[in-house]
């Protein structure tokens, strides 16, 4: 902690303990720092509490002990600079794609005309302008996740938390979305935290990997640094396969 | 529902009626032509129009009251566990009870007044709307709520962007389902101790005076009121709930 200046720390969990039921912690005495501009991937077994870490960082859950800090201030609720993209059900089914993207802007009091304009720009930027008038139930999984991303990015959010965002789409769409996410991350200088089940996805979208091997409660994680420091990971690169093997090894996967 | 099928159904119904009336030649079964003629003259020159308007007004006031009381309560209950735990058993106990059995109780307390009739219909609408809206509001996924909260939403925003949009089609479903019952109970409630409404027109002014053509004209009017209510609520339910279709 002493080596990091407060300005550099974007998000931090400081000795955080949290559980949904009394005396059943999912996270216990857990400390983790995410610096501005970093991209993290969290890998670990199902039910280990990875998503809970994300909800704590989003300010949607309050720790029982310890504290969550954003820019060195305690985070007592959702923050306008921290956005969340979920695997599913994050969009409002009764709003069209266009209205879903406008939602955060409207909540923040952006005038309707301007909100519409910004939403249209993001629809275009993420190549989904043709589905603006459709409801989430009419969209493909990939289109839905693009809308969810657009909704967060339209707010000029600098920290994006992603909870298995691409796990309910087919393989090809998934690779396209990973590519898109990588480009957006670099173009906009985002700080990202991704929870995923896929080792490859974790390596593509994370410069730092937090490996959790224990089941809840999470007390510690192993940190691995990607060899692709800022450069776009290429699946064909021998370093990619080698690093994936290292990650699998850390996860104690066969 | 195709318009052509509706037209064919109507023609068949009228034809069967017409043939039966001609063949049986009974005073208590006038032909549809005669009934339509009486219906039109009673509506334009007689008192049927006034009775129809009064019944419609009673239904609309009861509906507005029932929705205004039940929908907010159901939305709050969906969010407040304590209230919900207290209300759910009560609602599930009272919901299946046919509300018309409370008519004597209501009459004892509120007297032989219009308030009694409106109160009874309001009760029917209230329970139907409560049960369906509570269900719809409870079905909003926790992930959806979290994602909206993460955008910085306040309670007011949750109401405006989550609970109201999910509730409106549910209200229409409830009104569609309760339209028939509400009209049936209104008919009973209007058939005594009043001099207005379609129930009065059918039972006292027509049946009581052996004016059979008028009786059928009254039945036609109450059927139209029910059908229009059902069609309007079905249309609004589909229109406002388009997002539910896959």
Interface residues (C-beta under 8 A of the other chain):
Chain A: X55 X58 X59 X60 X78 X79 X80 X82 X83 X84 X86 X87 X88 X89 X90 X91 X92 X93 X94 X95 X103 X104 X106 X107 X108 X135 X136 X137 X138 X148 X151 X155
Chain B: X141 X143 X144 X146 X147 X148 X149 X150 X151 X152 X153 X154 X157 X161 X162 X165 X166 X242 X243 X244 X245 X246
